Amino acid sequence: MGALADRHAVVTGGGRGIGAAIAAALAAEGATVSVLGRDAARLGAQVQSLGGETRAQGVAVDVTDEASVRSAFAAVRARFGRMDILVNNAGQAESAPLAKTSLALWQRMLAVNLTGTFLCTREALPEMTARGAGRIVNVASTAGLVGYAYVSAYCAAKHGVVGLTRAAALECAKTGVTVNAVCPGYTETDMVGDAVANIVAKTGKTGSEARAALVARNPQGRMVRPEEVAGAVLWLCLPASSSVTGQAIAVAGGEVMG
């Protein structure tokens, strides 16, 4: 029996990358897992990797849409009942100089990264607080702790996620529910692949040079692995972490300290 046996975890953006690694880590500790995302085929494959439909389910959702979130969470409850853990991992990054950032890009970044986290948290929180137990972990970014050039909208959204985390943690401090954020640096995912391609397209650097520029930000001289981010999330979901709340934990090889 794992430490999370009889617990039900919901992971948004759980079909690939960091979300898939988080879902796998929680399942390995005995949790049943609902993975939420937009790609039904990818979610189906993830469910099979987590032990099939007796241990996991995939639910389609658009986290930026209030009605979609409500519908998805109703489906989650109908299958596995109460939610013990919510991991808000769904996110997206786009880059542009601030002066060339369109209102549409700005709103997309806020909608997916910040509003989605708010909507899902608001959906799960009442039953957690009523029960007197729960874990909410928001996957933010080092961009929620420091500034990066050319991704102002993404930075603003992720800073918002950290602020939301801290405010929610204080509201929930006496309820038995903890709310924390994990802030990965550049991680070996499709998102980083897209960042490398964007650097190549806009600067003329080779793929290797673009990748080296990202790696150079990490004092350990490497990309973070999704499994390392998942390990931090898992720890925040364990009984032993019950006194940890309102924290934004960087998983970034020493890039951000303090």
Number of C-alpha atoms within 10 A of each C-alpha: 9 12 15 21 14 12 21 24 28 30 25 31 27 31 26 20 18 25 27 24 20 26 32 23 19 30 24 17 16 18 25 26 30 29 30 29 23 18 16 15 12 14 24 18 14 22 25 15 15 23 16 13 15 13 17 25 24 30 21 20 23 18 29 21 14 16 12 15 20 18 13 21 19 13 17 23 13 10 12 18 12 16 23 23 27 25 29 29 26 26 23 14 18 18 18 16 12 13 8 10 16 13 9 8 17 19 15 20 24 23 20 21 31 27 21 24 29 21 20 22 21 13 16 20 21 11 15 23 16 12 14 13 18 25 24 28 28 29 29 32 26 23 23 25 21 12 14 12 11 16 19 21 25 30 25 19 27 27 22 21 27 26 16 20 26 19 14 22 21 14 12 21 16 11 16 16 25 30 29 27 29 24 25 26 25 25 23 16 15 12 16 16 13 13 18 21 16 16 19 17 12 8 9 11 15 14 16 10 14 18 20 15 14 19 18 13 18 18 12 13 12 18 21 20 19 20 19 17 24 23 16 19 24 21 14 25 27 15 11 10 13 16 12 14 23 22 18 24 22 23 23 25 18 13 17 19 9 6
